[in-house]
Amino acid sequence: MLKGSILIIDDEEKLRSALSRIIELEGYRVFQAENSRKGLQMLEQQKDILLVITDVRLPDMNGIQLLEKIKEQYPSCEVIVITAYGTIQDGVRAMKIGAFDYVTKGDGDDQILVTIERAIEKAKMQRRIVDLEKKLKTRYSFEQIFGNSSVIKESISLARKVAPEVSTVLIEGETGTGKELFAQSIHNASPRRSKPFIAVNCSAFPKDLLESEVFGYKKGAFTGANVDKKGLFEEAHEGTLFLDEIGDMDVGLQAKLLRVLEDQSFTRIGDTKPVKVDVRIIAATNRDLLKEARQERFRTDLYYRLSGFKIVVPPLRERIDDLEELANHFIRFYSHKTNKNISGMDDSFFRKLKEYNWPGNTRELKNMIERAVILADKEFLTVDLLPYEIVKPILDTSLSSFEGTMEELEKMHIRKILAITKGNKTKAAEILGIGIPTLYRKIEKFGFE
């Protein structure tokens, strides 16, 4: 099994060939070059080279200068500098520039092989880290926000423009529209991309727990606080903190958040010493925060501080032109994930998608496609794979001859939807396009059990 590829650069052919044979016997693939120019050409051609072993004295360039070029152009490639005329000064300089090691010709074969093995392992680790970072950037990038409709293009354009800045961003949109994907993409396109992206859902924690999670606490601040705990603001230092569903944050916590936005400092629970941080805030909400502020359920000063740069992510029903592209993307994704060969959807399947209102937006479409792909046993997705609420029209032909009042019709319709959803009131409210409190009032009004 091939352990990795190595390049040896040395103008002494006999020494170069002898070292090459020793290394090849250990399971490595070895390339050779007699000067730095050919060595750099070899690195450009052979992208899988993990380690360069170079002499200090080369006919066209000093080995230390070559080391600088290699680390600049190929940072994940390790370099061992080898010489017959070693000096402490050269060794120190080589290590400072980034050489893995600096060794003297004539050292035992066992010693150089051990050094090579360690260098190869480090280079492989570096490559894995780079590949992982590339995958993360691809997963959370503007290229992964699919759609060509004017409304989504406008939102993406705004996000791209604000990404390089330090500005606070407020992302508004219904549940399931992809607000966190926008936040991640903004972070990954910003100068903070190499620093943490920390996300917290403000609706998932009660007030006291959310405060301790976000701001941290001092040992002894309350029962169970046995050690100092950093909050998410400190964890996100020099990076981005994403506050999802910020409209659900307690008003008292909003005041503390406002202070952080104003002077980038806060105080842990139970502490008196302020903590300074450098954090970019991206907030998201599915509520109308201005309306909430006018009704005194959200701090007006915080709203205006957050909404200096606002991005609205449109619901799926307002970007139906993107539906086919999104559906095909999810089909490809889940086909690959489930190892199925599904190439698309038939006309009737797509027609039903277009007729549906998508109250759960892109997230609902994604989940529905996943379900269909799991159930599919053909090359194309067909209409029989869709859930009932999408396949069946809500008002069927049995109502065409109905002659009762609007109230009686409404009662019949709500009863029908509750039957379809098997009593799931949250789902029924989504299909009906009304809020949960409204549905409960109508259930009480019509005397449903």
C-alpha positions in Angstrom: 0.0 0.0 0.0 1.4 3.4 -1.0 2.2 5.5 2.0 2.5 8.8 0.2 4.5 10.8 -2.4 7.8 12.5 -1.7 10.0 14.8 -3.8 13.8 14.9 -3.3 15.6 18.0 -4.6 19.4 17.6 -4.7 22.0 18.3 -7.3 24.1 15.3 -6.4 22.6 12.5 -8.5 24.2 9.6 -6.6 23.1 10.8 -3.2 19.7 11.6 -4.6 19.2 8.2 -6.2 20.5 6.3 -3.1 18.1 8.2 -0.8 15.3 7.6 -3.2 15.8 3.8 -3.2 15.9 3.7 0.6 12.6 5.6 0.8 10.9 3.6 -2.0 11.7 0.4 -0.1 9.5 1.7 2.8 6.5 2.0 0.5 6.7 5.6 -0.7 6.4 7.0 -4.2 9.5 9.2 -4.9 10.0 12.0 -7.4 13.5 13.5 -8.1 14.7 17.0 -9.2 18.3 18.3 -9.5 17.5 21.9 -8.9 14.8 24.2 -7.4 13.3 25.2 -10.7 12.5 21.6 -11.7 11.4 20.9 -8.1 8.8 23.6 -8.2 7.6 22.4 -11.6 7.3 18.9 -10.2 5.2 20.2 -7.2 2.9 22.0 -9.7 2.4 18.8 -11.8 2.1 16.3 -9.0 -0.5 17.6 -6.6 -0.3 14.6 -4.3 3.3 15.3 -3.1 3.1 15.5 0.7 6.8 16.0 1.6 9.8 17.7 0.0 13.4 16.7 1.1 15.7 19.4 -0.2 19.4 20.1 0.1 20.5 23.5 1.4 23.0 24.1 -1.4 21.4 24.0 -4.9 22.8 25.4 -8.1 20.0 27.9 -8.8 18.7 28.8 -5.3 19.5 28.5 -1.7 17.5 25.7 0.0 16.2 28.1 2.7 14.8 30.4 -0.1 13.2 27.4 -1.7 11.6 26.4 1.6 10.0 29.9 1.8 8.6 29.5 -1.7 7.2 26.0 -1.0 5.5 27.1 2.3 4.0 30.1 0.5 2.7 28.2 -2.5 2.0 24.8 -0.9 1.3 25.4 2.8 0.1 21.9 3.6 3.3 20.3 2.1 5.9 19.5 4.7 9.7 20.2 4.0 12.8 18.5 5.5 15.9 20.5 4.9 19.0 18.3 4.6 22.7 19.4 4.3 26.3 18.4 4.6 27.3 21.8 5.9 24.8 22.5 8.7 24.9 25.6 10.8 22.9 26.5 13.8 21.9 29.8 12.1 20.5 28.0 9.0 18.7 25.4 11.2 17.0 28.1 13.3 15.9 30.1 10.3 14.6 26.9 8.5 12.5 26.0 11.5 11.1 29.5 11.8 10.1 29.5 8.2 8.2 26.3 8.7 10.6 23.4 7.9 9.4 20.1 9.6 13.1 19.3 10.4 16.7 20.2 9.6 19.0 17.3 9.4 22.6 16.6 8.5 23.7 14.2 5.6 25.3 11.1 7.0 22.7 10.6 9.8 21.6 7.0 10.0 18.9 5.7 7.6 16.7 4.8 10.5 16.7 8.3 11.8 15.7 9.9 8.5 13.0 7.3 7.9 11.4 8.0 11.3 11.5 11.8 10.5 9.9 11.1 7.1 7.1 9.1 8.6 6.3 11.8 11.1 6.4 14.5 8.4 4.1 12.5 6.1 1.5 11.9 9.0 1.5 15.7 9.7 1.0 16.5 6.0 -1.9 14.0 5.7 -3.5 15.6 8.7 -3.1 19.1 7.2 -4.7 17.9 3.9 -7.6 16.4 5.8 -8.2 19.7 7.6 -8.0 21.6 4.4 -10.5 19.2 2.7 -12.9 19.5 5.7 -12.7 23.3 5.6 -13.5 23.3 1.9 -16.5 21.0 2.4 -17.8 23.2 5.2 -17.4 26.3 3.1 -19.2 24.6 0.2 -22.0 23.4 2.4 -22.6 26.8 4.0 -22.0 29.2 1.0 -24.1 31.4 -1.1 -23.7 28.9 -3.9 -25.8 26.5 -1.8 -28.8 28.9 -1.7 -30.6 27.7 -4.8 -33.0 29.8 -6.9 -33.1 32.3 -9.7 -36.2 34.2 -8.8 -35.8 37.9 -8.4 -36.8 37.9 -4.7 -34.2 35.3 -3.7 -31.5 36.9 -5.8 -32.2 40.2 -4.1 -31.8 38.6 -0.6 -28.6 36.9 -1.7 -27.2 40.1 -3.2 -27.8 42.0 0.1 -26.2 39.1 2.1 -23.1 39.1 -0.1 -22.7 42.9 0.3 -22.9 42.9 4.1 -20.7 39.7 4.6 -17.3 41.5 4.5 -18.4 44.2 6.9 -18.7 44.1 10.8 -22.3 45.2 10.7 -25.0 43.5 12.8 -27.5 41.8 10.6 -31.2 41.0 11.1 -32.6 38.2 9.0 -36.4 38.0 8.8 -38.4 35.2 7.3 -41.0 32.5 8.0 -40.1 29.2 9.7 -38.3 26.9 7.3 -37.1 29.5 4.8 -33.4 29.0 5.4 -32.4 31.9 7.7 -29.6 29.9 9.4 -28.1 29.0 6.0 -28.0 32.7 5.2 -26.3 33.4 8.5 -23.7 30.7 7.9 -23.0 31.9 4.4 -22.5 35.5 5.6 -20.0 34.2 8.2 -18.1 32.1 5.8 -17.9 35.0 3.3 -16.5 37.3 6.0 -13.0 37.9 7.3 -14.1 36.0 10.4 -14.6 32.7 8.5 -11.7 31.0 10.3 -13.2 31.9 13.7 -16.2 30.2 15.5 -19.8 30.4 14.2 -21.9 29.8 17.3 -25.7 29.4 16.9 -28.3 29.5 19.7 -32.1 29.2 19.4 -33.5 31.7 21.9 -36.9 29.9 21.9 -35.3 26.6 23.1 -34.3 27.8 26.6 -36.2 29.3 29.5 -35.0 32.8 30.6 -32.6 31.9 33.3 -30.9 29.1 31.4 -30.6 31.2 28.2 -28.9 34.0 30.2 -26.3 31.5 31.6 -25.8 29.9 28.2 -25.2 33.2 26.4 -23.3 35.2 29.1 -21.8 32.5 31.3 -21.6 32.6 35.1 -19.1 32.8 38.0 -18.5 29.9 40.3 -21.0 30.1 43.2 -23.4 32.4 41.3 -26.3 29.9 42.0 -26.8 26.4 43.2 -25.0 24.0 41.0 -22.5 26.6 39.7 -19.4 24.7 40.8 -17.0 26.2 38.3 -16.7 29.3 36.2 -18.4 28.8 32.8 -17.8 30.8 29.6 -20.9 31.9 27.8 -21.5 31.7 24.1 -20.3 35.3 23.6 -16.9 34.4 24.9 -16.9 31.1 22.9 -17.7 33.2 19.7 -14.9 35.7 20.4 -13.6 37.1 17.1 -16.3 35.1 15.3 -20.0 35.3 14.8 -22.9 34.6 17.3 -26.2 33.7 15.6 -29.2 34.4 17.7 -32.1 32.5 16.1 -35.7 33.4 17.0 -34.6 36.5 18.9 -38.2 37.6 19.1 -38.6 35.0 21.9 -35.8 36.5 24.0 -36.9 37.8 27.5 -37.1 41.6 27.7 -34.7 41.6 30.6 -32.1 39.8 28.5 -32.7 42.1 25.6 -31.3 45.0 27.7 -28.1 43.0 28.4 -27.8 42.1 24.7 -28.1 45.8 23.8 -25.2 46.7 26.0 -23.0 44.1 24.3 -24.0 45.5 20.9 -23.1 49.0 22.1 -19.8 48.5 23.8 -18.8 44.8 23.2 -18.8 44.1 26.9 -21.0 42.2 29.4 -20.9 40.7 32.9 -21.2 37.1 33.7 -23.9 36.0 36.2 -22.6 36.4 39.7 -19.6 38.5 38.6 -18.7 42.2 38.9 -15.9 42.4 36.4 -17.0 43.2 32.8 -15.7 40.9 30.0 -14.7 42.5 26.6 -15.4 40.5 23.5 -15.2 41.0 19.7 -18.3 39.3 18.3 -20.4 39.9 15.3 -24.1 39.4 15.9 -26.5 38.0 13.3 -30.1 37.7 14.5 -33.1 36.0 13.0 -36.8 36.0 13.6 -40.0 34.7 12.1 -41.9 37.6 13.8 -42.6 41.2 12.8 -40.2 42.7 15.4 -41.3 46.3 14.6 -44.9 45.3 15.4 -43.7 43.5 18.5 -41.8 46.6 19.6 -44.9 48.8 19.1 -46.8 46.5 21.3 -44.0 46.6 23.9 -43.1 42.9 23.6 -39.7 43.7 22.2 -37.4 46.6 23.0 -37.6 49.4 20.5 -34.0 50.5 20.9 -32.8 46.9 20.4 -34.9 46.5 17.3 -33.4 49.6 15.7 -29.9 48.5 16.8 -30.4 45.1 15.2 -32.2 46.2 12.0 -29.6 48.6 10.7 -29.0 46.0 8.0 -32.1 43.8 7.4 -32.5 40.9 5.0 -35.8 39.3 4.3 -35.8 35.7 3.2 -38.9 35.1 1.0 -41.3 32.2 1.7 -41.4 29.4 -0.9 -44.9 30.4 -2.1 -43.4 33.7 -3.3 -40.6 32.0 -5.3 -42.5 29.2 -7.0 -40.2 29.7 -10.0 -37.4 28.1 -7.9 -39.5 25.1 -6.9 -38.3 22.8 -9.7 -34.6 23.6 -9.1 -35.0 23.1 -5.3 -36.9 19.8 -5.7 -34.3 18.4 -8.1 -31.5 19.4 -5.8 -33.1 17.6 -2.9 -33.8 14.6 -5.1 -30.1 14.4 -6.0 -29.0 14.8 -2.4 -31.3 12.1 -1.0 -30.7 9.7 -3.9 -27.0 9.9 -3.2 -27.6 9.5 0.6 -29.9 6.5 0.1 -27.8 4.9 -2.7 -30.8 5.0 -5.1 -30.7 5.8 -8.8 -33.6 8.4 -9.0 -33.2 10.9 -11.8 -36.1 13.2 -11.3 -39.9 13.5 -10.9 -42.8 12.9 -13.3 -45.1 15.7 -14.5 -48.0 14.9 -12.1 -45.6 14.9 -9.1 -44.3 18.3 -10.0 -47.8 19.7 -10.8 -48.9 18.8 -7.2 -45.9 20.5 -5.8 -46.8 23.7 -7.7 -50.4 23.6 -6.5 -49.4 23.3 -2.8 -49.0 26.4 -0.6 -45.9 25.2 1.3 -46.6 26.6 4.8 -43.4 24.9 6.1 -41.4 26.4 3.2 -38.1 25.0 2.0 -37.7 22.8 5.1 -41.1 21.1 4.4 -40.2 20.6 0.7 -36.9 19.0 1.8 -38.5 16.6 4.3 -41.2 15.7 1.7 -38.6 14.9 -0.9 -36.7 12.8 1.6 -39.8 10.8 2.4 -40.6 10.3 -1.3 -37.1 9.1 -2.1 -37.1 6.6 0.7 -40.4 5.2 -0.5 -39.5 5.2 -4.2 -38.8 2.0 -6.1 -38.7 3.6 -9.6 -36.4 5.9 -11.6 -38.8 8.9 -11.2 -40.8 10.1 -8.2 -44.5 9.7 -8.8 -47.6 11.3 -7.3 -48.4 8.3 -5.1 -45.3 9.0 -3.0 -46.7 12.4 -1.9 -48.5 12.8 1.5 -52.2 13.2 1.6 -52.4 16.9 2.2 -50.5 17.6 -1.0 -52.2 15.0 -3.2 -55.8 15.7 -2.3 -57.5 19.0 -2.9 -58.7 20.4 0.4 -62.1 21.2 -1.0 -63.2 18.1 -2.9 -66.0 17.7 -5.4 -68.5 16.7 -2.7 -68.7 20.3 -1.7 -69.7 21.5 -5.2 -73.3 21.0 -4.5 -73.2 22.3 -0.9 -76.0 24.9 -0.3 -75.4 25.8 3.4 -74.1 29.0 5.0 -70.5 30.1 5.0 -70.3 29.2 8.7 -71.5 25.7 8.0 -69.0 25.4 5.2 -66.2 26.6 7.4 -67.2 24.1 10.1 -67.2 21.2 7.6 -63.9 22.3 6.2 -62.2 22.5 9.6 -63.6 19.1 10.6 -62.2 17.7 7.4 -58.7 19.1 7.9 -58.6 17.8 11.5 -59.6 14.4 10.2 -56.8 14.5 7.6 -54.2 15.5 10.2 -55.5 12.9 12.7 -56.2 15.7 15.2 -52.8 17.3 14.9 -53.8 20.9 15.6 -50.5 22.5 14.7 -50.5 20.8 11.3 -54.2 21.6 10.8 -53.5 25.3 11.5 -50.7 25.3 9.0 -52.9 23.8 6.3 -55.8 26.2 7.1 -53.4 29.2 7.1 -54.5 30.4 10.6 -52.8 30.6 14.0 -53.1 27.9 16.7 -55.2 30.3 19.0 -57.6 31.0 16.2 -58.0 27.3 15.5 -58.8 26.6 19.2 -61.4 29.3 19.2 -63.1 27.8 16.2 -63.0 24.3 17.7 -64.7 25.7 20.8 -67.2 27.7 18.8 -68.2 24.7 16.7 -68.2 22.3 19.6 -65.7 19.8 18.2 -64.3 17.3 20.7 
